[in-house]
Amino acid sequence: MLTDFRFSAQSKSFSPVSFFKQDLPAGQSSAGLVAHTKDGRVSMSAAVGRKLQEYSRTAEQTARDELVVSHLWLVRHLIGKVAARLPSGVDVDNLESAGVLGLVESAQRFDASRGVDFKSFAALRIRGAIIDEARRNCPLPQEVMRRVSLVTKARERLPAPATTEQIAHESGLTNDEVLDALIAMPFVHVHSLEQLETDPEHRSGNTSDTAMEHEEQKQLLADAIAALPERERLVVTLYYTEDLRLKEIGAVLNLSESRVSRLLASAQHQLREYVLAR
């Protein structure tokens, strides 16, 4: 039985002709594996069909490998962005390994037909893998854990939007201690502001309701950013839109990394409270 196949090569690293010729029985040429139908189209035997499928799988794997290799820089970049906010004693090599695994998983699950940029798709998983690794293997000091607990309970008691000053008064901490606790929270809790970003893979399809909800969320976030104080708004813009690291933001604003980190934590908290109050 002959099966009609139409295909295009997906990778420059492989040649369909040479791929089909390999593993042929001794003395058999590839010419004997093809035939022509009455309308002139080329048909291929089931044996060649199997080779086509194998070639397609190999080409797809090569495309995934190329995605991984060409985006290794993204792992290092994201580690650099969160490095200043990590607890002391963090093994950066372990974080990089976790980030690379997140990149590989992203390449395996990426579907270009969804119209999502691979960098954006992968960044969510890489960042999540880095934070998960830090959470598992870099326990925070007990004093930091105590402050995180106090801040968490204070946020639960106070109606949104609650300021960091109100949380400090409610928890008995200083404002800087509250900000430091907010910085540490992603390494304690499963959900953080960054992890609540829209994940294209988990959208429930391209329905009009979903698209409308997404647009509403974007507008709500834009309004929340616009409501931030000027300095916090600038830090958010430089960190998320311009994709700068904390050290680079500090150089632009003539501030220390620790001060930039606290400003970013304050901005993230205000964004969260703004959204919760709506």
Secondary structure by P-SEA (a helix, b strand, c coil): cbbbbbbbbccccccaaaaaaccccccccccccccccccbbbbbcaaaaaaaaaaaaaaaaaaaaaaaaacaaaaaaaaaaacccccccccaaaaaaaaaaaaaaaaaaccccccccaaaaaaaaaaaaaaaaaaacccccaaaaaaaaaaaaaaaaccccccaaaaaaaacccaaaaaaaaaacccccccccccccccccccccccaaaaaaaaaaaaaaaaaaaaccaaaaaaaaaaccccccaaaaaaaacccaaaaaaaaaaaaaaaaaaaaac
